[in-house]
Amino acid sequence: MNIDYDRCFDETELWEGGYSNVPGDRGGATMRGLTQASYDAYRRSKRESVQAVWRVTSAEIEDIFKSEYWFPARCSDLPVGLDMVQFDEAINSGPRKATELLQQALAIDPDGWFGLETLAKIQGLSLFSQRALIQEVCARRVAYWESLASERKFLRGWLDRGKDVEAKALAMFDASTKSCKTTDDSRAGPSQSTDAPNTKSARPDVQTIAGLQQALKMLGYRVAVDGDYGPETRQAITSFQMQAGIVADGIAGAQTEASLIKELNDRRLSEA
């Protein structure tokens, strides 16, 4: 967990920078992402006198960011990459707002409290759905920032930060799952063309984005087999879920994958 925290912290601190006190910034005086108000509260909790935030030490920063943001936002319970996005938003907007955006992306009640429902939803996702969730949360962040009319002067910087964090989060996720994919590929044998529409061909691996898209295409859904989990793929998943009578949230978890495989098997049997 310390390795993950360090990587996430380094990325966030890169964008938070050093000392700033920009007029109009609701956070006021800030040092390395820590506001004066938060630093005052921390010092008081330690029974120490308050002091200017620019005097904060690296040890204090680490203690505050772990205890006030990393742990409350449950970053250590999240998949690699998603933890970075959650942590960055917790620093930027607070753990509760970060969790609200995560819950919106999961299509569950966005109450801002990271409980068993939120955790179970994430744990039930396949690898490709976890990657897609990172992208969806990042999109929710952008929508939230754009809604803050009084903070428009900071929007360009937030958007640049969001793009950078998303790119690095996805790179982290891909690196962490590469060994798993290599193992699965070696067991699966020679790869099959993802463009073949024949439903009697080898069953696609629905735990990959391209495999899921191929399965949907075999079943007659209009979706490109491009390996990108975009709006078209999400809509196709939602349509399939509605037809299958399962929760239509556009996220392909274990139940959706099982239903897809069953439908493909039934289709093969009927065409045999």
Summary of the structure (lengths in Angstrom):
residues: 272
radius of gyration: 21.8
end to end distance: 51.0
largest distance: 79.0
contacts: 788
relative contact order: 0.09
helix: 65%
strand: 3%
